[in-house]
Amino acid sequence: MSSNDTPHTDHRDEKPQFVLPLVVRIERDAPPSRTDALETAARAVLEILTDDRSAGEGPWAQAITDWEDTRIRKVVRRARGAEWRRAAALPGLTVTGAEAEVRVFPPVPLDGWPKELARLQVSGTDLDDPAAPGPVPDGAVTLWVNPELTMTAGKAMAQAGHGAQLLWWAMDDPDRKAWREAGFPLAVRTASPGHWAALTASHLPVVRDAGFTEIAPGPTIVSEGSARFAAHLRLNRP
């Protein structure tokens, strides 16, 4: 499932388009819980953004730059067994949660996926939470999900990843350093309707999906930093 940052046409559409691939491992007999998959995907995006290979003269740096210069697309596919092993052999990072495993790869052209990833299914990422998620851990930032939306886990994973990325962009350098050194503690939770209204009226980073898949255009995630980070986040990108 994909995530796009705005439904409006702008200069970014004139450039070659790239996508950040993520693959979630879903074995038939041991699927991860939904919330754990969402949180793991969000951390996977942060891990590749901050990896040394994505900076300077690193081998992934140009791909990251090209991707960030266009619409920020993310696509989540699923794999199991031999499919997962083939995907894991490609350059990328595997991030693990309590149960979930998500592998994130350097951005690729929108129509230039490696064959090992292109053959993987986008559908079939309907995951559940056996029990309601607990309270947000102390020191974790929170990615609040729009309570009015129904999304597959794959779509929601892409949205959570984008929410984490917007929050990273909004932080100043000391907060980024603290968050990274702490291991990117975060939680994904569905907001209550009243809380969602307050969140979208705030100055916090808001993910606005383009509406190309599953849902209509509009806000999907609001990213809220914890008290240990900046109290007043400013979105540093248009």
C-alpha positions as CSV (number, residue, x, y, z in Angstrom):
1,M,0.0,0.0,0.0
2,S,1.3,3.5,-0.8
3,S,1.5,6.8,0.9
4,N,1.6,10.1,-0.8
5,D,2.1,13.5,0.8
6,T,-0.4,15.7,-1.1
7,P,-3.1,15.3,-3.7
8,H,-2.2,18.6,-5.5
9,T,-0.1,18.7,-8.6
10,D,3.1,20.7,-8.3
11,H,6.7,20.9,-9.6
12,R,7.6,17.6,-8.1
13,D,5.4,15.8,-10.6
14,E,7.6,16.9,-13.4
15,K,10.5,14.9,-12.0
16,P,11.2,11.1,-12.3
17,Q,9.2,9.5,-9.5
18,F,10.6,7.2,-6.9
19,V,9.1,4.9,-4.2
20,L,10.4,3.6,-0.9
21,P,9.8,-0.2,-0.8
22,L,8.9,-1.9,2.5
23,V,8.3,-5.6,2.9
24,V,6.5,-7.1,6.0
25,R,7.0,-10.7,6.8
26,I,3.7,-12.5,7.2
27,E,4.0,-16.2,7.8
28,R,0.8,-18.2,7.6
29,D,1.1,-19.6,11.1
30,A,2.6,-16.6,12.8
31,P,1.4,-13.2,11.5
32,P,2.5,-10.2,13.5
33,S,0.0,-8.0,15.4
34,R,-1.3,-5.0,13.5
35,T,0.0,-2.3,15.8
36,D,3.4,-3.9,16.1
37,A,3.7,-4.0,12.3
38,L,2.7,-0.3,12.0
39,E,5.3,0.7,14.6
40,T,8.0,-1.4,13.1
41,A,7.4,0.0,9.7
42,A,7.6,3.6,11.1
43,R,10.9,2.8,12.7
44,A,12.2,1.1,9.6
45,V,11.7,4.4,7.7
46,L,13.6,6.3,10.3
47,E,16.4,3.7,10.3
48,I,17.0,4.0,6.6
49,L,16.8,7.8,6.7
50,T,19.5,8.0,9.3
51,D,21.7,5.1,8.1
52,D,25.3,6.2,7.1
53,R,24.7,4.7,3.7
54,S,21.9,7.2,3.1
55,A,24.2,10.2,3.7
56,G,27.1,12.0,2.1
57,E,28.8,9.7,-0.5
58,G,27.0,6.7,0.8
59,P,25.7,4.1,-1.8
60,W,22.0,5.0,-1.0
61,A,22.4,8.8,-0.7
62,Q,21.5,9.7,-4.2
63,A,18.4,7.4,-4.2
64,I,17.2,9.0,-1.0
65,T,17.8,12.5,-2.4
66,D,16.0,11.7,-5.6
67,W,13.1,10.3,-3.7
68,E,12.8,13.2,-1.3
69,D,12.8,15.6,-4.2
70,T,9.5,14.2,-5.5
71,R,6.3,13.0,-3.8
72,I,7.2,10.9,-0.8
73,R,5.8,7.5,-1.9
74,K,6.0,4.4,0.2
75,V,4.7,0.9,-0.8
76,V,4.3,-2.0,1.5
77,R,4.3,-5.6,0.2
78,R,4.2,-8.9,2.0
79,A,6.4,-11.9,1.9
80,R,6.8,-15.3,3.6
81,G,9.2,-18.3,3.4
82,A,11.4,-18.2,0.3
83,E,9.9,-14.9,-0.8
84,W,11.1,-13.3,2.4
85,R,14.6,-14.9,2.1
86,R,15.0,-13.5,-1.5
87,A,13.9,-10.1,-0.3
88,A,16.2,-10.2,2.6
89,A,19.2,-10.8,0.3
90,L,18.7,-7.5,-1.4
91,P,20.5,-4.3,0.0
92,G,18.4,-2.9,2.7
93,L,17.7,-3.0,6.5
94,T,15.5,-5.4,8.5
95,V,13.9,-3.9,11.6
96,T,12.2,-6.1,14.2
97,G,9.5,-5.3,16.7
98,A,7.9,-7.5,19.3
99,E,6.7,-9.9,16.6
100,A,7.0,-8.0,13.3
101,E,9.8,-8.0,10.8
102,V,9.9,-5.3,8.2
103,R,12.6,-4.8,5.6
104,V,13.1,-1.4,4.0
105,F,15.0,-0.8,0.8
106,P,16.7,2.2,-0.8
107,P,14.1,4.0,-3.0
108,V,13.6,2.7,-6.6
109,P,12.0,4.3,-9.7
110,L,8.3,4.0,-9.6
111,D,8.3,1.6,-12.5
112,G,11.7,0.0,-11.8
113,W,11.2,-2.4,-8.9
114,P,13.7,-5.3,-8.5
115,K,12.1,-8.4,-9.7
116,E,12.4,-10.0,-6.3
117,L,10.2,-7.3,-4.9
118,A,7.9,-6.6,-7.9
119,R,6.5,-10.1,-7.7
120,L,5.4,-9.7,-4.0
121,Q,1.8,-9.1,-3.2
122,V,0.4,-5.7,-2.0
123,S,-2.9,-7.3,-1.0
124,G,-3.3,-9.6,2.0
125,T,-1.9,-7.4,4.7
126,D,-5.0,-7.6,6.8
127,L,-3.6,-7.9,10.3
128,D,-5.3,-7.8,13.7
129,D,-4.5,-6.9,17.3
130,P,-5.3,-9.9,19.5
131,A,-5.6,-7.4,22.4
132,A,-6.0,-3.6,22.5
133,P,-2.7,-1.8,22.5
134,G,-1.5,-0.6,25.9
135,P,-0.7,2.9,27.0
136,V,1.9,4.9,25.1
137,P,5.3,4.1,26.7
138,D,7.0,6.9,28.6
139,G,9.3,8.9,26.3
140,A,7.7,7.6,23.1
141,V,6.3,9.9,20.4
142,T,2.8,9.1,19.2
143,L,1.5,8.7,15.6
144,W,-2.2,9.2,15.9
145,V,-4.4,7.5,13.3
146,N,-7.6,9.1,12.0
147,P,-10.4,7.3,13.7
148,E,-12.8,7.8,10.7
149,L,-10.7,5.7,8.4
150,T,-10.6,2.0,7.6
151,M,-7.3,0.9,6.1
152,T,-5.5,-2.4,5.5
153,A,-2.4,-2.9,7.7
154,G,-0.3,-2.3,4.6
155,K,-1.8,1.0,3.9
156,A,-1.6,2.0,7.5
157,M,2.0,1.0,7.7
158,A,2.8,3.3,4.8
159,Q,1.0,6.1,6.5
160,A,2.8,5.5,9.8
161,G,6.1,5.5,8.1
162,H,5.3,8.9,6.5
163,G,4.1,10.2,9.9
164,A,7.5,9.3,11.4
165,Q,9.3,10.9,8.5
166,L,7.4,14.2,8.9
167,L,8.1,14.2,12.6
168,W,11.8,13.6,12.0
169,W,11.9,16.6,9.5
170,A,10.1,18.8,12.1
171,M,12.6,18.1,14.9
172,D,15.6,20.2,15.6
173,D,19.1,18.6,15.7
174,P,19.2,18.0,19.5
175,D,15.8,16.3,19.5
176,R,16.8,14.2,16.5
177,K,20.0,13.1,18.2
178,A,18.1,12.2,21.4
179,W,15.4,10.3,19.5
180,R,17.9,8.4,17.5
181,E,20.1,7.5,20.5
182,A,17.0,6.2,22.3
183,G,16.2,3.9,19.4
184,F,13.3,5.9,18.0
185,P,10.7,5.1,20.7
186,L,7.2,5.5,19.1
187,A,3.7,4.3,19.4
188,V,0.9,4.1,16.9
189,R,-2.6,4.6,18.3
190,T,-6.0,5.5,17.0
191,A,-7.2,8.9,18.3
192,S,-10.7,9.4,19.7
193,P,-12.9,11.6,17.5
194,G,-12.6,14.6,19.9
195,H,-8.8,14.2,20.2
196,W,-8.5,13.9,16.5
197,A,-10.3,17.2,15.9
198,A,-7.9,18.9,18.4
199,L,-4.8,17.3,16.8
200,T,-5.7,18.4,13.3
201,A,-6.3,21.9,14.5
202,S,-2.8,22.0,16.1
203,H,0.5,22.8,14.5
204,L,1.7,19.3,14.6
205,P,2.8,17.5,11.4
206,V,-0.1,16.0,9.5
207,V,0.1,13.3,6.8
208,R,-2.4,14.0,4.0
209,D,-2.8,11.1,1.7
210,A,-3.4,11.7,-2.0
211,G,-6.3,9.2,-2.1
212,F,-4.9,7.0,-4.9
213,T,-5.6,3.8,-3.0
214,E,-8.2,2.6,-0.5
215,I,-9.2,6.0,1.0
216,A,-10.3,9.5,-0.1
217,P,-7.8,12.3,0.0
218,G,-7.3,13.8,3.4
219,P,-5.5,13.5,6.7
220,T,-4.5,10.1,8.0
221,I,-1.8,10.6,10.7
222,V,-0.9,13.3,13.1
223,S,2.6,13.1,14.7
224,E,3.0,14.2,18.3
225,G,6.4,14.4,20.0
226,S,6.7,13.4,23.6
227,A,7.7,15.7,26.4
228,R,11.3,14.7,26.2
229,F,11.5,16.2,22.7
230,A,10.5,19.6,21.3
231,A,7.3,20.9,22.8
232,H,6.4,23.0,19.8
233,L,7.3,21.2,16.6
234,R,7.6,23.3,13.4
235,L,7.2,21.6,10.1
236,N,10.3,22.5,8.2
237,R,9.2,21.4,4.7
238,P,6.2,22.5,2.7
